[in-house]
Amino acid sequence: MASQQARQFLDHMHETVWQGMGLMPRPRSAEDDAEAARLIEELLRMRTGLVSPEQIEKLRAGLHANEKQLRAMTVSKYENARTLQSLHKMADSVERAGRALGFPVPQRPLLGTLPTGRVNVMTMLVPGTGEHLVLFESEFSGFAYLSAKALAEVTPFRRTPEGGAAFELEPGKVRERLARHPESARRFGELVRAYLETGVPFNAPQYLQDPVRNTWAEMLCHSMRLFALGHEYGHILKGHLGQQRPAAWLGGSESADPEELAWSNQEEIEADAQGVSLSVAAGQSEGHDLPIGFLGADFYFTMTHVLERAISVLRHGHENVSADASTHPPSVLRRMILRHVVSRHRTPQVDAAIGLGENMEQVVEMLWRDLRPRLVDAHRAGVRPLQRWQG
């Protein structure tokens, strides 16, 4: 249970950052309740035919009960109850996995969100305490879901004899699908631009997706978010934050000398290795196999790299990620090291996981090649990313 001091510190951060960006929180309204009811029915429609009518009704009752619980939750005016509920459910899963692996699972950090402009999740110490605060970029979850949805949209699949579906991330087959459905690449680009230009990924034009693809997208999104949280638990387990100046980044990026930067990079890489162990184990406890667990981590870095390059092109007219460098090592380096770490435990499932990640990288690169000239044109037309994006 987080202390009152930690909660007050987070409230202060919310006030400082939101006001500094000229943003205002919006309380839940009757329109939100109506939208939630609509989304429930849309979700049920997508499950129709995949599960029995009795299961549909059970799911409907559970979803409406959850909505009632969300309306009753008391949270900061700056937080979304649905998002916080989801974060705590993921924390439950990560902590169970940590205990099963024999890790000294810490007291749960205070979980929250903030429009950080860092395209990731961060952990810091609460001043004057030993408590940790884990902050998700306020729109990270939405971006993770829509990224996974965009990838699922371009990925062919085939029905299996058992009645399931097998997705085929083989680049040649994806290229054939893109040739038949060029709008899929456009949707990917619309997502990236909406996130960087407005800060809200759901400002991109939305589209319906068939249930099979959407189910796969939800699994990939969940795996991606589990890794992001597992990575932050990795920092805590490794004791990386004991000497950190709390919230030093607040109010702008701080400079770092080469030694400090190298020290930070090493910690990020250590937390990645710890985080993927936690997230894969958490996913397996929920019924997902190792490849989908690893794919979430790999996809996290692949999409972060897309955003790093897109920020640079919109800001400078060309790809120069170092011009917007942060204290994190480059995403491509972290992805390469993570694949190397995982490959030490050679099994057929590990080989399959790494192969999927490499194929996914090539698929996203196809989408990037379609998007890049559009970003160059946007830059020439005067379009820039939001000032808060720090690469």
C-alpha positions as a Python dict, from the first residue, in 0.01 Angstrom:
ca = {
    (1, 'M'): (0, 0, 0),
    (2, 'A'): (152, 331, -105),
    (3, 'S'): (197, 595, 163),
    (4, 'Q'): (13, 927, 172),
    (5, 'Q'): (346, 1099, 101),
    (6, 'A'): (390, 899, -220),
    (7, 'R'): (36, 979, -333),
    (8, 'Q'): (84, 1348, -260),
    (9, 'F'): (408, 1344, -459),
    (10, 'L'): (232, 1189, -758),
    (11, 'D'): (-50, 1443, -730),
    (12, 'H'): (209, 1722, -733),
    (13, 'M'): (372, 1574, -1043),
    (14, 'H'): (34, 1554, -1214),
    (15, 'E'): (-41, 1917, -1135),
    (16, 'T'): (303, 2031, -1254),
    (17, 'V'): (311, 1835, -1579),
    (18, 'W'): (-53, 1871, -1682),
    (19, 'Q'): (-59, 2244, -1615),
    (20, 'G'): (279, 2290, -1784),
    (21, 'M'): (138, 2129, -2098),
    (22, 'G'): (-183, 2329, -2081),
    (23, 'L'): (-387, 2011, -2035),
    (24, 'M'): (-700, 1969, -1826),
    (25, 'P'): (-839, 1641, -1688),
    (26, 'R'): (-1193, 1550, -1792),
    (27, 'P'): (-1417, 1380, -1535),
    (28, 'R'): (-1613, 1071, -1634),
    (29, 'S'): (-1946, 1166, -1789),
    (30, 'A'): (-2271, 1007, -1905),
    (31, 'E'): (-2122, 1007, -2255),
    (32, 'D'): (-1834, 794, -2127),
    (33, 'D'): (-2080, 547, -1975),
    (34, 'A'): (-2268, 524, -2306),
    (35, 'E'): (-1941, 472, -2495),
    (36, 'A'): (-1840, 197, -2251),
    (37, 'A'): (-2173, 21, -2310),
    (38, 'R'): (-2124, 51, -2685),
    (39, 'L'): (-1773, -93, -2664),
    (40, 'I'): (-1898, -387, -2456),
    (41, 'E'): (-2155, -474, -2722),
    (42, 'E'): (-1891, -436, -2994),
    (43, 'L'): (-1657, -672, -2806),
    (44, 'L'): (-1938, -924, -2765),
    (45, 'R'): (-2022, -899, -3134),
    (46, 'M'): (-1662, -980, -3219),
    (47, 'R'): (-1676, -1290, -2997),
    (48, 'T'): (-2002, -1414, -3148),
    (49, 'G'): (-1941, -1742, -3325),
    (50, 'L'): (-1615, -1801, -3140),
    (51, 'V'): (-1776, -1895, -2807),
    (52, 'S'): (-2116, -2028, -2703),
    (53, 'P'): (-2420, -1800, -2641),
    (54, 'E'): (-2401, -1892, -2272),
    (55, 'Q'): (-2040, -1775, -2258),
    (56, 'I'): (-2137, -1453, -2436),
    (57, 'E'): (-2399, -1379, -2170),
    (58, 'K'): (-2156, -1460, -1891),
    (59, 'L'): (-1901, -1226, -2048),
    (60, 'R'): (-2164, -952, -2084),
    (61, 'A'): (-2258, -977, -1716),
    (62, 'G'): (-1893, -968, -1610),
    (63, 'L'): (-1812, -665, -1826),
    (64, 'H'): (-2109, -467, -1696),
    (65, 'A'): (-2019, -560, -1337),
    (66, 'N'): (-1666, -436, -1401),
    (67, 'E'): (-1800, -106, -1537),
    (68, 'K'): (-1998, -61, -1216),
    (69, 'Q'): (-1683, -124, -1014),
    (70, 'L'): (-1489, 129, -1222),
    (71, 'R'): (-1752, 398, -1165),
    (72, 'A'): (-1721, 341, -790),
    (73, 'M'): (-1339, 367, -785),
    (74, 'T'): (-1193, 677, -623),
    (75, 'V'): (-889, 788, -818),
    (76, 'S'): (-704, 1111, -885),
    (77, 'K'): (-878, 1342, -1131),
    (78, 'Y'): (-569, 1296, -1349),
    (79, 'E'): (-597, 918, -1367),
    (80, 'N'): (-823, 686, -1566),
    (81, 'A'): (-982, 420, -1344),
    (82, 'R'): (-984, 164, -1625),
    (83, 'T'): (-614, 212, -1692),
    (84, 'L'): (-522, 186, -1324),
    (85, 'Q'): (-729, -129, -1284),
    (86, 'S'): (-547, -282, -1581),
    (87, 'L'): (-205, -185, -1442),
    (88, 'H'): (-280, -350, -1108),
    (89, 'K'): (-399, -667, -1277),
    (90, 'M'): (-72, -681, -1470),
    (91, 'A'): (122, -616, -1149),
    (92, 'D'): (-58, -911, -988),
    (93, 'S'): (55, -1132, -1276),
    (94, 'V'): (416, -1004, -1278),
    (95, 'E'): (450, -1042, -901),
    (96, 'R'): (312, -1399, -908),
    (97, 'A'): (563, -1482, -1181),
    (98, 'G'): (845, -1326, -979),
    (99, 'R'): (761, -1531, -673),
    (100, 'A'): (740, -1848, -882),
    (101, 'L'): (1087, -1770, -1023),
    (102, 'G'): (1225, -1717, -672),
    (103, 'F'): (1280, -1341, -705),
    (104, 'P'): (1254, -1122, -392),
    (105, 'V'): (938, -946, -507),
    (106, 'P'): (926, -595, -356),
    (107, 'Q'): (632, -410, -206),
    (108, 'R'): (413, -300, -495),
    (109, 'P'): (523, 39, -627),
    (110, 'L'): (270, 318, -666),
    (111, 'L'): (140, 276, -1020),
    (112, 'G'): (27, 570, -1228),
    (113, 'T'): (31, 750, -1561),
    (114, 'L'): (174, 1078, -1681),
    (115, 'P'): (210, 1250, -2022),
    (116, 'T'): (587, 1209, -2008),
    (117, 'G'): (677, 1243, -2375),
    (118, 'R'): (918, 951, -2340),
    (119, 'V'): (732, 675, -2530),
    (120, 'N'): (793, 434, -2246),
    (121, 'V'): (747, 359, -1877),
    (122, 'M'): (970, 490, -1599),
    (123, 'T'): (1048, 421, -1236),
    (124, 'M'): (1168, 668, -975),
    (125, 'L'): (1206, 705, -602),
    (126, 'V'): (961, 912, -403),
    (127, 'P'): (1166, 1186, -227),
    (128, 'G'): (1239, 1115, 138),
    (129, 'T'): (1118, 755, 119),
    (130, 'G'): (1228, 417, -8),
    (131, 'E'): (909, 387, -212),
    (132, 'H'): (905, 346, -587),
    (133, 'L'): (676, 510, -838),
    (134, 'V'): (613, 343, -1175),
    (135, 'L'): (469, 577, -1437),
    (136, 'F'): (330, 467, -1771),
    (137, 'E'): (326, 730, -2044),
    (138, 'S'): (-41, 833, -2031),
    (139, 'E'): (-122, 705, -2382),
    (140, 'F'): (120, 410, -2384),
    (141, 'S'): (-148, 145, -2344),
    (142, 'G'): (-355, 288, -2628),
    (143, 'F'): (-52, 307, -2853),
    (144, 'A'): (48, -51, -2765),
    (145, 'Y'): (-298, -181, -2855),
    (146, 'L'): (-331, 14, -3180),
    (147, 'S'): (24, -84, -3285),
    (148, 'A'): (-56, -451, -3229),
    (149, 'K'): (-386, -404, -3413),
    (150, 'A'): (-204, -244, -3709),
    (151, 'L'): (47, -530, -3721),
    (152, 'A'): (-233, -789, -3705),
    (153, 'E'): (-408, -610, -3990),
    (154, 'V'): (-115, -667, -4230),
    (155, 'T'): (-42, -1024, -4116),
    (156, 'P'): (-195, -1317, -4308),
    (157, 'F'): (-328, -1612, -4113),
    (158, 'R'): (-453, -1960, -4193),
    (159, 'R'): (-705, -2178, -4016),
    (160, 'T'): (-564, -2479, -3835),
    (161, 'P'): (-724, -2826, -3837),
    (162, 'E'): (-814, -2774, -3471),
    (163, 'G'): (-1024, -2469, -3562),
    (164, 'G'): (-774, -2209, -3446),
    (165, 'A'): (-564, -1966, -3647),
    (166, 'A'): (-192, -1954, -3725),
    (167, 'F'): (-47, -1612, -3811),
    (168, 'E'): (230, -1599, -4069),
    (169, 'L'): (480, -1320, -4015),
    (170, 'E'): (683, -1432, -4316),
    (171, 'P'): (777, -1107, -4497),
    (172, 'G'): (696, -1235, -4846),
    (173, 'K'): (340, -1328, -4748),
    (174, 'V'): (293, -996, -4571),
    (175, 'R'): (413, -816, -4885),
    (176, 'E'): (149, -1000, -5087),
    (177, 'R'): (-123, -900, -4841),
    (178, 'L'): (-9, -537, -4848),
    (179, 'A'): (-28, -539, -5227),
    (180, 'R'): (-393, -650, -5198),
    (181, 'H'): (-475, -425, -4902),
    (182, 'P'): (-261, -106, -4924),
    (183, 'E'): (-492, 65, -4675),
    (184, 'S'): (-328, -147, -4402),
    (185, 'A'): (1, 38, -4443),
    (186, 'R'): (-182, 372, -4445),
    (187, 'R'): (-347, 287, -4112),
    (188, 'F'): (-8, 218, -3956),
    (189, 'G'): (114, 560, -4068),
    (190, 'E'): (-201, 734, -3944),
    (191, 'L'): (-144, 583, -3599),
    (192, 'V'): (217, 702, -3574),
    (193, 'R'): (131, 1052, -3691),
    (194, 'A'): (-169, 1086, -3460),
    (195, 'Y'): (42, 989, -3158),
    (196, 'L'): (330, 1223, -3238),
    (197, 'E'): (128, 1518, -3365),
    (198, 'T'): (-161, 1512, -3115),
    (199, 'G'): (-38, 1295, -2827),
    (200, 'V'): (-346, 1072, -2856),
    (201, 'P'): (-313, 758, -3071),
    (202, 'F'): (-691, 712, -3083),
    (203, 'N'): (-711, 1036, -3282),
    (204, 'A'): (-608, 824, -3581),
    (205, 'P'): (-903, 707, -3793),
    (206, 'Q'): (-1040, 391, -3634),
    (207, 'Y'): (-1150, 75, -3816),
    (208, 'L'): (-1321, -253, -3738),
    (209, 'Q'): (-1111, -568, -3735),
    (210, 'D'): (-1217, -927, -3772),
    (211, 'P'): (-1229, -1122, -3441),
    (212, 'V'): (-935, -1352, -3520),
    (213, 'R'): (-696, -1066, -3593),
    (214, 'N'): (-823, -864, -3298),
    (215, 'T'): (-773, -1153, -3058),
    (216, 'W'): (-413, -1186, -3174),
    (217, 'A'): (-365, -809, -3143),
    (218, 'E'): (-492, -814, -2785),
    (219, 'M'): (-248, -1093, -2693),
    (220, 'L'): (46, -907, -2849),
    (221, 'C'): (-55, -581, -2681),
    (222, 'H'): (-83, -752, -2342),
    (223, 'S'): (257, -914, -2389),
    (224, 'M'): (409, -577, -2481),
    (225, 'R'): (262, -410, -2171),
    (226, 'L'): (369, -698, -1945),
    (227, 'F'): (726, -652, -2065),
    (228, 'A'): (715, -275, -2006),
    (229, 'L'): (601, -333, -1646),
    (230, 'G'): (837, -627, -1596),
    (231, 'H'): (1126, -405, -1707),
    (232, 'E'): (1042, -152, -1433),
    (233, 'Y'): (1021, -429, -1175),
    (234, 'G'): (1362, -533, -1306),
    (235, 'H'): (1505, -194, -1209),
    (236, 'I'): (1361, -229, -859),
    (237, 'L'): (1483, -589, -815),
    (238, 'K'): (1831, -491, -933),
    (239, 'G'): (1846, -196, -691),
    (240, 'H'): (1920, 47, -972),
    (241, 'L'): (1735, 340, -822),
    (242, 'G'): (1896, 358, -480),
    (243, 'Q'): (2128, 644, -576),
    (244, 'Q'): (1905, 813, -833),
    (245, 'R'): (1800, 1172, -781),
    (246, 'P'): (1421, 1134, -763),
    (247, 'A'): (1225, 1285, -1051),
    (248, 'A'): (1536, 1462, -1181),
    (249, 'W'): (1390, 1468, -1531),
    (250, 'L'): (1081, 1665, -1424),
    (251, 'G'): (1068, 1995, -1602),
    (252, 'G'): (1289, 1889, -1891),
    (253, 'S'): (1557, 1641, -1992),
    (254, 'E'): (1879, 1667, -1795),
    (255, 'S'): (2224, 1638, -1944),
    (256, 'A'): (2447, 1347, -1857),
    (257, 'D'): (2819, 1302, -1889),
    (258, 'P'): (2954, 992, -2075),
    (259, 'E'): (3019, 793, -1757),
    (260, 'E'): (2670, 861, -1622),
    (261, 'L'): (2516, 769, -1958),
    (262, 'A'): (2708, 439, -1981),
    (263, 'W'): (2601, 354, -1626),
    (264, 'S'): (2239, 424, -1717),
    (265, 'N'): (2262, 218, -2036),
    (266, 'Q'): (2399, -82, -1849),
    (267, 'E'): (2111, -64, -1603),
    (268, 'E'): (1854, -50, -1884),
    (269, 'I'): (2001, -362, -2043),
    (270, 'E'): (2004, -548, -1710),
    (271, 'A'): (1642, -449, -1647),
    (272, 'D'): (1548, -570, -1997),
    (273, 'A'): (1684, -917, -1922),
    (274, 'Q'): (1508, -930, -1585),
    (275, 'G'): (1191, -788, -1736),
    (276, 'V'): (1161, -1042, -2016),
    (277, 'S'): (1200, -1327, -1763),
    (278, 'L'): (912, -1182, -1562),
    (279, 'S'): (688, -1101, -1856),
    (280, 'V'): (733, -1435, -2032),
    (281, 'A'): (666, -1623, -1707),
    (282, 'A'): (362, -1404, -1639),
    (283, 'G'): (230, -1469, -1989),
    (284, 'Q'): (283, -1842, -1957),
    (285, 'S'): (89, -1846, -1629),
    (286, 'E'): (-199, -1686, -1823),
    (287, 'G'): (-187, -1953, -2093),
    (288, 'H'): (33, -1787, -2356),
    (289, 'D'): (333, -1969, -2499),
    (290, 'L'): (692, -1844, -2488),
    (291, 'P'): (702, -1703, -2844),
    (292, 'I'): (409, -1464, -2785),
    (293, 'G'): (565, -1365, -2450),
    (294, 'F'): (897, -1280, -2611),
    (295, 'L'): (731, -1119, -2912),
    (296, 'G'): (579, -851, -2689),
    (297, 'A'): (925, -746, -2569),
    (298, 'D'): (1069, -753, -2920),
    (299, 'F'): (774, -556, -3056),
    (300, 'Y'): (817, -297, -2781),
    (301, 'F'): (1163, -211, -2912),
    (302, 'T'): (1063, -233, -3278),
    (303, 'M'): (782, 20, -3228),
    (304, 'T'): (993, 245, -3007),
    (305, 'H'): (1249, 256, -3287),
    (306, 'V'): (976, 355, -3534),
    (307, 'L'): (872, 643, -3308),
    (308, 'E'): (1232, 755, -3253),
    (309, 'R'): (1286, 775, -3628),
    (310, 'A'): (948, 936, -3693),
    (311, 'I'): (1015, 1208, -3433),
    (312, 'S'): (1349, 1280, -3600),
    (313, 'V'): (1204, 1300, -3951),
    (314, 'L'): (919, 1528, -3845),
    (315, 'R'): (1154, 1748, -3643),
    (316, 'H'): (1460, 1759, -3871),
    (317, 'G'): (1348, 1624, -4209),
    (318, 'H'): (1573, 1319, -4186),
    (319, 'E'): (1651, 1021, -3962),
    (320, 'N'): (1897, 1135, -3698),
    (321, 'V'): (1793, 963, -3380),
    (322, 'S'): (2105, 1081, -3196),
    (323, 'A'): (1981, 1439, -3231),
    (324, 'D'): (1694, 1347, -2998),
    (325, 'A'): (1891, 1104, -2782),
    (326, 'S'): (1777, 1032, -2428),
    (327, 'T'): (1954, 860, -2141),
    (328, 'H'): (1826, 522, -2271),
    (329, 'P'): (2039, 318, -2512),
    (330, 'P'): (1904, 297, -2869),
    (331, 'S'): (1607, 65, -2909),
    (332, 'V'): (1777, -137, -3184),
    (333, 'L'): (2073, -206, -2954),
    (334, 'R'): (1846, -314, -2669),
    (335, 'R'): (1650, -541, -2905),
    (336, 'M'): (1970, -701, -3035),
    (337, 'I'): (2107, -760, -2684),
    (338, 'L'): (1775, -901, -2562),
    (339, 'R'): (1767, -1150, -2850),
    (340, 'H'): (2125, -1250, -2766),
    (341, 'V'): (2040, -1300, -2397),
    (342, 'V'): (1735, -1512, -2477),
    (343, 'S'): (1925, -1716, -2739),
    (344, 'R'): (2158, -1851, -2470),
    (345, 'H'): (1874, -2083, -2365),
    (346, 'R'): (1840, -2264, -2696),
    (347, 'T'): (1516, -2456, -2728),
    (348, 'P'): (1279, -2494, -3024),
    (349, 'Q'): (1044, -2240, -2863),
    (350, 'V'): (1325, -1989, -2810),
    (351, 'D'): (1438, -2030, -3171),
    (352, 'A'): (1079, -1979, -3287),
    (353, 'A'): (1045, -1668, -3068),
    (354, 'I'): (1360, -1506, -3206),
    (355, 'G'): (1262, -1596, -3562),
    (356, 'L'): (922, -1433, -3511),
    (357, 'G'): (1088, -1120, -3377),
    (358, 'E'): (1321, -1097, -3676),
    (359, 'N'): (1033, -1145, -3919),
    (360, 'M'): (827, -885, -3737),
    (361, 'E'): (1117, -642, -3761),
    (362, 'Q'): (1121, -686, -4140),
    (363, 'V'): (743, -642, -4162),
    (364, 'V'): (751, -319, -3963),
    (365, 'E'): (1040, -200, -4179),
    (366, 'M'): (815, -241, -4485),
    (367, 'L'): (556, -23, -4314),
    (368, 'W'): (824, 231, -4222),
    (369, 'R'): (944, 256, -4583),
    (370, 'D'): (586, 342, -4681),
    (371, 'L'): (552, 596, -4400),
    (372, 'R'): (889, 773, -4417),
    (373, 'P'): (830, 976, -4739),
    (374, 'R'): (493, 1087, -4601),
    (375, 'L'): (669, 1217, -4291),
    (376, 'V'): (927, 1399, -4504),
    (377, 'D'): (644, 1566, -4697),
    (378, 'A'): (474, 1657, -4368),
    (379, 'H'): (797, 1811, -4237),
    (380, 'R'): (831, 2020, -4552),
    (381, 'A'): (472, 2135, -4503),
    (382, 'G'): (560, 2257, -4154),
    (383, 'V'): (424, 1968, -3947),
    (384, 'R'): (621, 1900, -3627),
    (385, 'P'): (583, 1652, -3341),
    (386, 'L'): (452, 1781, -3010),
    (387, 'Q'): (724, 1967, -2825),
    (388, 'R'): (714, 1722, -2535),
    (389, 'W'): (842, 1426, -2740),
    (390, 'Q'): (1200, 1366, -2636),
    (391, 'G'): (1285, 1072, -2858),
}
